[in-house]
Structure formats: structure tokens, C-alpha cells
Amino acid sequence: METWRIVAASLMAVGGFILALVAMAQTRDRRGRDQLDVLRTGAIALGILAVITLLVATVLPSTVSWGLVAASWIMVGVVTLAD
């Protein structure tokens, strides 16, 4: 496996995990949501993250892979800087 794929997949996994945690926190903060809703949101987000990370690590071309990594980290930056 090429080195850039390992680096891109690792960055995608870390950024996506942060976004999954944010999605779970936002679900928890909504009124009328219970723990099952939070767990369901986390499972869906982590499932999508696993598929995207696997695609980045194996078959996607470099421009698409790095575009997804950049987009995820831009979202992490926006979410962490938002009030």
C-alpha cells in the first residue's frame, strides 16, 4: 500500500471520528432525544466513516481522497470554531 493512502486514511478516520462525536452531541442536546437516538446516530456516522475510510485506503484516486480529507478537516474547523 502506498504511504499517501495510509496517511490520508488515518487523517480521514481521526477527522471523521471527531465529526461523529459532534453529531452525537448535537443529537443529545435536542429535546426529547434519548440515549438510543444518540447511539443510533453514532452507529450510522461511524458506519459511513468506516466505508469512506476504506475507500480512501483502497480504491479512490488521490485527488478525491485528499479532497474528502480536506473537506472533513474543514468541517471539524468550522464546528469547533462555531459558537
C-alpha positions in Angstrom: 0.0 0.0 0.0 1.2 3.5 -0.8 2.2 5.8 2.0 -0.1 8.6 1.0 -3.1 6.2 1.3 -2.2 5.3 4.8 -1.8 9.0 5.8 -5.0 10.0 4.1 -7.0 7.2 5.6 -5.6 8.0 9.1 -6.4 11.7 8.8 -9.9 10.8 7.5 -10.5 8.4 10.4 -9.5 11.0 13.0 -11.4 13.9 11.4 -14.5 11.7 10.9 -14.4 10.4 14.4 -14.5 14.0 15.7 -17.4 14.7 13.4 -19.2 11.6 14.6 -18.8 12.7 18.2 -20.1 16.2 17.3 -23.2 14.6 15.7 -23.8 12.5 18.7 -23.5 15.6 21.0 -25.9 17.6 18.8 -28.4 14.7 18.9 -28.1 14.5 22.7 -28.8 18.3 23.0 -32.1 18.1 21.1 -35.2 18.0 23.3 -37.0 14.7 23.5 -34.0 12.6 22.4 -33.0 9.6 24.5 -29.8 7.6 24.7 -30.9 5.2 22.0 -31.1 8.1 19.5 -27.6 9.1 20.4 -26.3 5.6 19.9 -28.1 5.2 16.6 -26.6 8.5 15.4 -23.2 7.3 16.4 -23.6 3.9 14.8 -24.7 5.5 11.5 -21.9 8.1 11.5 -19.2 5.6 12.3 -20.5 3.2 9.7 -20.4 5.9 7.0 -16.9 6.8 8.2 -15.7 3.2 8.0 -16.9 2.9 4.4 -15.3 6.2 3.4 -12.0 5.4 5.1 -11.9 2.0 3.5 -12.5 3.6 0.1 -9.8 6.2 0.7 -7.4 3.5 1.8 -8.0 1.2 -1.2 -9.7 2.5 -4.4 -10.3 6.2 -4.6 -7.8 8.3 -6.6 -5.5 10.7 -4.8 -7.4 13.9 -5.7 -10.7 12.5 -4.5 -9.1 11.1 -1.3 -7.4 14.3 -0.4 -10.5 16.3 -1.2 -12.5 14.2 1.2 -9.8 14.6 3.9 -9.7 18.3 3.4 -13.5 18.6 3.5 -13.7 16.7 6.7 -11.0 18.8 8.4 -12.6 22.0 7.2 -15.9 20.8 8.8 -14.0 20.0 12.0 -12.6 23.5 12.0 -15.9 25.1 11.4 -17.7 23.1 14.0 -15.0 23.7 16.7 -14.9 27.4 16.0 -18.6 28.0 15.9 -20.3 29.3 19.0 
